Amino acid sequence: MSKKEFKNREGIVYSTDPNYQYSKTPEKSKTSIPPEIQDLRVFLDRKMRAGKTVTLIRGFIGEKEDLEFLGKLLKAKCGTGGSVKEGEILVQGDFRDKIVQLLHTMGYKVKKSGG
């Protein structure tokens, strides 16, 4: 049994039965839902960033690859840097209006949130 398979077994630590088969936990896959159903929130944040302004996009439901693709697209359209962390897209700078407009043209339901 490989290390990855060993970690995915369910609750059994050891069995004396030589024919016992470990059951594996099924991997949960979040399938991305269509943009029309997504409800995204766009925030402006300065906390814990040494006074630098960051635009946050929260509320995306779906696979990590789709979130990273959307983050890359938004960063390219705004011409700035950023990252995708913990289910949030961070775009450096104050681009709330531009991001709301871009996401709205892509078909997402978007709202500006916060101050």
ABEGO torsion letter per residue (X at the ends): XBAAAAAABBGBABBABAABBBBBBBBBBBBBBBAAABBBBBBBBABGAGGBBBBBBBGBBEBAAAAAAAAAAAAAAAGBBEBBBGGBBBBBEBAAAAAAAAAAAAGBBBBBBEX
